[in-house]
């Protein structure tokens, strides 16, 4: 007995009839057959993949691979490409080049080829990568080729089953509202007809060596001329696409070669050695840390799978560990300030307040932005920007987005200079804390199966916010209120600020999570008395702060 309504059967049959991918088409045919035979699991799966369409937002598209409008597949991608092309036409672009890059995930090359053919069919010159490349190389390609836009097929550090679709405009920045809504409307219009009717073209030019050479030359130029060239370092690409470009950077800049985590250097879409291909996840850097200990390394540097983010690990407080995104963001910011690099320094509202204090002390302007590089990259006069999720923009003139490879170049140079001076990353961080006060940050992250739980938690915090945290009064600011006084566009977030605490609670933009960003700050006077004791006191404060915020949110 069938478990599908007539309307659902019609939806499924329509999708099957236009899906050009034999794999997803066969999967859906099998699900329909089983559901019509009374298989409840198959019927539930069909309901799940037809619960869409996928929402096209400022991050583009991202979801698990599979059939149906709520998954990443060739039908969804072709509609997205046609919708983006239509938006470009509507906004004065009748011709021009579009750069199209892709990572090494399952079907990324297929999605990129579909996009190139559809852009060519819409009258644009498609510049299609001839092999998997990092996301920042695609973004760099916009300015290098004078393109009007770019598309990057990637799910960054998501699980192996996922893929995604990210778009850039001609200024090299990610899209912001209302562009995302406008593109989504165009995609919806395209989706009323079969994908077979979307025009395709052949004006496709492969790009590869020239783009990578230009990108590497630019990244190498960011390393100061007087930088030492010796460093004992371990590198991992986390099964992503970073290794080829990092090796070219090492050769071009004359850096000492890295000791690579062999199991993770080559692209592998199944990410076999990590449970979750994100350097921030517990255990993800275990192989790299083991290798670092065995090789007596100075530092570990890790790229995420599409190499737009960067993480480092080093001996800190007597043990190897990964630096938090804020610690690394502070280190790079201090390096820029020490070298007198002029311009605006910026970080997102969920990141540490330390960069703002350092910039003020150096007489440099600082800006706080909404979460995401779509905002950080648009700060006028930006010279350096970061956010706590290990994203760093070190060359905004060429890549106004997070870039894990230029960040690697800056980090490498800093670590080599510290080594040559008989110092270390741990020593430099301690110097910063002694000068500007200790800043410790952490997160409370709650993953949910029911998104309404996040809505309820945020509503509870708005109704009855705590009047104090860690025993000190806090000022509560609802960032969703257009008149909140922050100077930022409205967003679904709540900020709590006290003399020594800073907290921001918000739903994740890419995962079913409620995230609470926690910071405890101790003054330079408190820090200088006994730095080790200050660290213990701040860490104890973070633990208590986590408990207090969990109670306030009811999670």
C-alpha positions in Angstrom: 0.0 0.0 0.0 1.5 3.4 -1.0 2.4 5.9 1.7 2.7 8.7 -0.8 -0.1 11.2 -1.7 -0.9 11.8 -5.3 0.6 15.3 -5.1 3.9 13.9 -3.7 4.0 11.2 -6.4 3.7 13.9 -9.0 6.5 15.9 -7.4 8.8 12.9 -7.3 8.0 11.9 -10.9 8.6 15.5 -12.1 12.0 15.5 -10.3 13.0 12.1 -11.7 12.1 13.2 -15.2 14.5 16.2 -15.2 17.3 15.0 -13.0 20.4 14.5 -15.2 22.3 12.6 -12.6 21.9 8.9 -12.8 22.9 8.4 -9.2 20.4 10.7 -7.5 17.8 9.7 -10.1 18.2 6.0 -9.2 18.1 6.8 -5.5 14.8 8.6 -5.8 13.3 5.9 -8.0 14.2 3.3 -5.4 12.7 5.5 -2.6 9.5 5.9 -4.5 9.2 2.2 -5.2 9.8 1.3 -1.5 7.4 4.0 -0.2 4.7 2.7 -2.6 5.3 -0.7 -1.1 4.6 0.5 2.4 8.2 1.3 3.6 7.8 4.1 6.2 11.5 4.9 6.3 11.5 5.5 2.5 8.4 7.7 2.7 9.9 9.7 5.5 13.1 10.1 3.5 11.1 11.4 0.5 9.3 13.9 2.8 12.7 15.0 4.1 14.3 15.6 0.7 11.2 17.4 -0.6 10.9 19.6 2.4 12.8 22.3 0.5 13.6 24.2 -1.5 17.0 24.9 -0.1 17.2 28.5 1.2 19.6 30.6 -0.8 21.2 33.0 1.7 24.2 35.2 2.2 26.3 32.0 2.4 24.7 30.7 -0.8 23.6 27.1 -0.6 24.9 24.3 1.7 23.3 20.9 2.4 23.8 17.1 2.2 24.1 15.6 -1.2 21.0 13.7 -2.5 17.9 14.0 -4.6 15.1 16.5 -4.2 14.9 20.3 -3.7 16.1 20.2 -0.1 19.5 18.6 -1.0 22.5 19.5 -3.1 22.3 18.0 -6.5 22.6 18.9 -10.2 19.0 20.2 -10.5 19.4 22.5 -7.5 22.8 23.7 -8.7 21.6 24.4 -12.3 18.7 26.4 -11.0 21.0 28.4 -8.7 23.4 29.1 -11.6 20.6 30.2 -13.9 19.1 32.4 -11.1 22.5 34.0 -10.4 23.0 34.7 -14.1 19.5 36.2 -14.3 20.3 38.5 -11.4 23.6 39.6 -13.0 21.6 40.5 -16.2 19.1 42.4 -14.1 21.9 44.4 -12.5 23.5 45.7 -15.7 25.8 42.8 -16.6 25.0 41.7 -20.1 28.5 40.3 -20.6 31.8 39.8 -18.8 33.7 36.9 -17.2 32.6 34.8 -14.3 35.3 32.8 -12.4 34.1 29.3 -11.3 36.2 27.3 -8.8 35.5 24.1 -7.0 37.0 22.0 -4.1 37.6 18.2 -4.0 34.3 17.2 -2.5 32.0 14.7 -4.1 30.4 16.2 -7.3 32.1 19.6 -6.9 33.6 19.3 -10.4 30.3 18.3 -11.9 28.5 21.2 -10.2 31.2 23.6 -11.4 30.9 22.4 -15.0 27.1 22.8 -15.0 27.6 26.3 -13.7 30.1 27.2 -16.4 27.9 25.9 -19.2 24.9 27.8 -17.8 26.9 31.0 -17.4 28.1 30.6 -21.0 24.5 30.1 -22.1 23.6 33.3 -20.4 26.2 35.2 -22.5 29.0 35.3 -20.0 32.6 34.2 -20.5 33.1 31.3 -18.0 36.5 30.9 -16.5 36.4 27.4 -15.1 39.2 26.0 -12.9 40.9 23.0 -14.5 41.3 21.2 -11.1 40.2 21.7 -7.5 41.5 25.0 -6.0 41.1 26.8 -2.6 38.2 29.2 -2.1 40.5 32.2 -1.7 42.2 31.5 -5.0 38.7 31.7 -6.6 38.0 35.0 -4.8 41.4 36.3 -5.9 40.6 35.4 -9.5 37.9 38.0 -9.6 40.3 40.9 -9.5 43.0 39.1 -11.4 40.8 38.5 -14.4 38.6 41.6 -14.0 35.6 39.3 -13.6 32.1 40.5 -12.7 31.4 37.6 -10.3 32.6 34.3 -9.1 31.1 31.0 -7.9 32.9 28.6 -5.6 31.5 25.1 -5.2 32.5 24.1 -1.7 31.0 23.1 1.7 34.2 24.2 3.4 34.6 22.3 6.7 31.2 20.6 6.7 30.8 16.8 7.0 31.8 14.6 4.0 28.1 14.1 2.9 27.7 17.8 2.3 28.4 20.3 -0.6 27.7 23.9 -1.1 27.5 26.8 -3.5 29.0 30.2 -2.7 28.8 33.3 -4.9 30.9 36.5 -5.0 30.3 39.8 -6.7 32.8 41.8 -8.8 34.2 43.6 -5.8 35.4 40.2 -4.5 33.1 40.2 -1.5 30.5 37.7 -0.5 26.9 38.8 -1.0 24.8 40.6 1.7 21.1 41.4 2.0 19.1 42.2 -0.1 21.2 40.5 -2.8 20.6 37.0 -1.4 16.8 37.5 -1.4 16.9 38.9 -5.0 19.0 35.9 -6.2 16.6 33.6 -4.4 13.7 35.1 -6.2 15.3 34.6 -9.6 16.1 31.0 -8.6 12.4 30.5 -7.7 11.4 31.9 -11.1 13.8 29.5 -12.9 12.5 26.6 -10.9 9.0 26.7 -12.4 10.4 25.1 -15.6 12.5 22.0 -16.3 16.3 22.4 -16.1 16.5 21.1 -19.7 15.2 24.4 -20.9 18.0 26.4 -19.2 20.3 27.6 -22.1 23.9 26.3 -22.1 26.9 27.6 -24.0 30.5 26.7 -24.9 32.3 30.0 -24.1 34.3 28.3 -21.3 38.0 28.9 -20.7 40.0 26.6 -18.4 42.1 28.4 -15.8 44.8 26.9 -13.6 48.5 27.6 -13.6 48.3 31.3 -14.4 45.8 32.0 -11.6 47.7 30.0 -9.0 51.1 31.5 -9.9 49.6 35.0 -9.6 48.0 34.2 -6.3 51.1 32.6 -4.8 53.2 35.6 -6.0 50.9 37.9 -4.1 50.9 35.8 -1.0 54.7 35.6 -1.0 54.8 39.4 -1.2 53.1 39.7 2.1 56.1 38.1 3.9 58.5 40.9 5.1 61.7 41.0 3.1 63.8 40.6 6.3 61.9 37.6 7.6 64.1 34.6 8.6 63.6 31.5 6.4 64.0 28.8 9.1 61.2 27.2 10.9 60.5 23.6 12.0 56.8 23.3 11.1 54.2 20.7 10.5 51.4 21.2 8.0 48.1 19.5 7.4 45.5 20.1 4.6 42.8 18.1 6.4 42.2 16.1 3.3 41.5 19.3 1.4 42.9 21.3 -1.4 45.5 23.4 0.4 48.7 21.4 -0.1 49.4 22.2 -3.8 49.2 26.0 -3.2 51.1 25.9 0.1 53.9 23.9 -1.5 54.1 26.6 -4.3 54.2 29.3 -1.7 57.1 27.6 0.2 59.1 27.4 -3.1 58.3 30.9 -4.2 59.0 32.6 -0.8 62.0 30.4 0.0 60.5 29.1 3.2 61.8 26.0 4.9 59.9 22.9 3.8 57.2 21.6 6.1 56.8 18.2 7.6 53.5 17.1 6.3 50.8 14.9 7.9 51.0 12.3 5.0 47.6 10.8 5.7 45.9 14.2 5.2 47.9 16.1 2.5 46.1 14.8 -0.6 42.4 15.7 -1.3 40.0 13.0 -0.2 36.2 13.8 -0.2 35.6 11.1 2.4 38.0 12.7 5.0 38.9 9.2 6.3 41.1 10.2 9.3 38.8 12.8 10.9 35.3 12.5 12.3 34.6 16.1 11.2 37.0 17.9 8.8 37.3 21.1 10.9 40.5 22.0 12.7 38.5 23.3 15.6 36.8 20.0 16.3 38.3 17.9 19.1 40.7 15.3 17.7 41.0 16.8 14.3 44.6 17.8 14.8 45.7 14.7 16.7 47.8 13.3 13.9 49.5 16.7 13.4 50.1 17.1 17.1 51.7 13.7 17.3 53.9 14.4 14.4 54.9 17.8 15.9 56.0 16.2 19.1 58.0 13.5 17.3 59.7 16.1 15.1 60.3 18.7 17.8 58.4 21.2 15.7 58.0 24.9 16.5 54.4 25.1 15.3 51.6 23.2 13.5 49.7 25.0 10.8 46.5 23.6 9.5 44.2 24.5 6.6 40.5 23.5 6.5 39.3 21.5 3.5 38.9 24.5 1.1 41.8 26.4 2.7 39.9 29.6 3.5 40.5 29.1 7.2 43.7 28.5 9.1 44.6 27.1 12.6 47.8 26.8 14.5 49.0 24.8 17.4 52.0 25.3 19.6 53.4 24.6 23.0 51.3 26.8 25.4 51.4 26.7 29.2 53.5 23.6 29.1 51.5 21.5 26.6 50.8 21.4 22.9 47.4 22.7 22.0 45.6 24.6 19.2 45.3 28.3 19.7 41.8 29.6 19.9 40.6 31.7 16.9 40.8 34.8 19.1 44.3 34.0 20.3 45.5 33.7 16.7 43.5 36.7 15.6 45.2 38.7 18.3 48.6 37.5 17.4 48.2 38.4 13.7 46.7 41.8 14.6 49.6 42.6 17.0 52.0 41.7 14.2 50.4 44.1 11.8 50.3 46.8 14.4 54.0 46.2 15.4 55.0 46.6 11.8 53.1 49.9 11.6 50.6 48.7 8.9 48.2 51.5 8.4 44.5 51.1 7.9 41.4 50.0 9.7 41.5 46.9 11.9 38.2 44.9 12.3 36.7 41.9 13.9 33.2 40.5 14.3 31.0 41.3 17.4 31.4 37.6 18.6 35.2 37.9 18.6 37.5 39.0 21.4 37.6 42.7 22.3 41.4 42.6 22.4 42.1 43.7 18.9 40.1 46.9 19.5 42.1 47.7 22.6 45.4 47.1 20.8 44.4 49.2 17.8 43.4 52.1 20.1 46.7 51.9 21.9 48.5 52.1 18.6 46.4 55.0 17.4 44.8 52.9 14.6 41.1 52.9 13.8 39.0 49.8 14.6 35.6 48.6 13.5 33.3 45.9 15.0 31.1 44.2 12.4 28.3 41.6 12.3 29.3 38.0 12.1 30.8 36.9 8.8 33.3 38.1 6.3 30.6 39.4 4.1 30.6 42.2 6.6 34.3 42.3 7.6 35.5 42.4 4.0 33.4 45.4 3.3 34.9 47.7 6.1 36.2 50.8 4.3 40.0 51.1 4.5 40.3 47.6 6.0 43.9 46.4 6.4 43.2 43.3 8.6 40.1 41.6 9.9 39.3 38.4 11.7 36.6 36.4 13.4 36.9 33.8 16.1 36.0 30.9 13.9 39.7 30.8 12.6 39.0 33.1 9.7 41.5 35.8 8.9 41.6 38.5 6.2 45.3 39.5 5.7 45.1 40.9 2.2 41.8 42.7 1.8 42.9 44.6 -1.3 43.1 41.3 -3.3 40.9 38.9 -1.2 38.3 40.8 0.9 37.4 37.5 2.5 38.9 35.0 4.9 42.0 33.4 3.4 43.8 30.6 5.1 46.8 30.7 2.8 47.8 34.3 3.2 47.1 33.9 6.9 49.6 31.0 6.8 52.2 33.2 5.2 51.8 35.8 7.9 51.8 33.2 10.7 54.9 31.5 9.2 56.8 34.8 9.1 55.9 35.7 12.6 56.8 32.3 14.0 60.1 32.3 12.2 61.0 35.8 13.5 60.1 34.7 17.1 62.3 31.6 16.7 65.2 33.6 15.4 64.9 36.0 18.4 64.9 33.0 20.8 61.2 33.6 21.6 58.0 31.6 20.8 54.4 32.0 20.1 53.6 31.4 23.8 56.1 34.1 24.8 54.6 36.6 22.4 51.0 35.9 23.6 52.2 36.5 27.2 53.7 39.8 26.2 50.4 40.9 24.6 48.5 39.9 27.8 50.9 41.8 30.0 50.6 44.9 27.9 46.9 44.9 27.0 45.4 42.7 29.7 44.5 39.0 29.6 41.7 38.1 27.2 40.3 34.5 27.5 37.5 33.4 25.3 35.3 30.2 25.0 32.0 29.1 23.6 28.8 27.5 24.8 27.4 25.6 21.8 24.1 23.7 21.9 23.2 21.5 18.9 19.5 20.8 18.5 17.3 18.6 16.4 14.3 20.9 16.8 15.1 24.5 15.7 12.2 25.8 17.8 14.4 25.1 20.9 16.8 27.8 19.7 13.9 30.3 19.2 12.6 29.5 22.7 16.0 30.0 24.2 16.6 33.4 22.5 13.1 34.5 23.5 13.7 33.6 27.1 17.0 35.5 27.2 15.2 38.6 25.7 12.4 38.4 28.3 14.5 37.8 31.3 18.2 38.6 30.7 20.5 38.4 33.6 21.2 41.7 35.4 24.7 40.5 36.3 27.3 38.0 35.3 30.3 36.8 37.5 28.8 39.1 40.1 29.2 42.3 38.1 26.4 44.4 36.4 26.0 43.9 32.7 24.4 46.1 30.0 22.1 44.1 27.7 21.8 45.0 24.1 19.3 43.3 21.7 21.1 43.5 18.4 17.9 42.6 16.6 16.5 46.0 17.6 17.4 48.5 14.8 17.7 51.2 17.4 20.1 49.2 19.6 22.8 51.8 19.5 25.6 49.6 18.2 25.7 51.1 14.8 25.3 47.6 13.3 22.6 46.3 11.1 20.0 44.3 13.0 20.7 40.7 13.6 19.3 38.0 15.8 21.8 38.3 18.6 21.9 39.5 22.2 25.0 41.1 23.7 25.8 41.4 27.4 28.7 43.6 28.5 30.3 44.1 31.9 33.5 45.5 33.2 35.3 42.2 32.7 32.9 40.1 30.7 31.5 40.2 27.1 28.9 37.7 25.9 27.1 37.4 22.6 24.3 34.8 22.1 23.1 34.0 18.6 21.8 31.1 16.4 24.4 29.6 14.1 24.1 30.7 10.5 25.2 27.4 9.0 24.3 24.7 11.6 21.4 23.8 13.9 23.2 25.3 16.9 22.7 28.0 19.5 26.1 29.6 20.0 27.1 31.7 23.0 30.5 33.5 22.7 32.1 34.1 26.1 35.0 36.4 27.1 36.6 37.3 30.4 39.1 40.2 30.4 41.5 41.1 33.2 43.2 44.5 33.2 46.9 44.8 32.7 47.3 45.6 36.4 45.6 42.4 37.3 47.6 40.5 34.7 51.0 41.8 35.6 50.7 40.8 39.3 50.9 37.1 38.5 50.2 36.0 34.9 49.8 32.3 35.6 47.3 33.1 38.4 45.5 35.5 36.2 45.1 32.7 33.6 43.7 30.4 36.2 41.3 33.0 37.4 40.1 33.9 33.9 39.6 30.2 33.0 37.6 29.7 36.2 35.6 32.7 35.3 34.8 31.3 31.8 33.6 28.1 33.4 31.2 30.0 35.7 30.1 32.2 32.9 29.2 29.2 30.8 27.1 27.9 33.6 25.4 31.2 34.2 24.5 31.6 30.5 23.3 28.1 30.2 20.9 28.8 33.0 19.8 32.1 31.5 19.0 30.4 28.2 17.4 27.4 29.8 19.7 24.9 27.9 
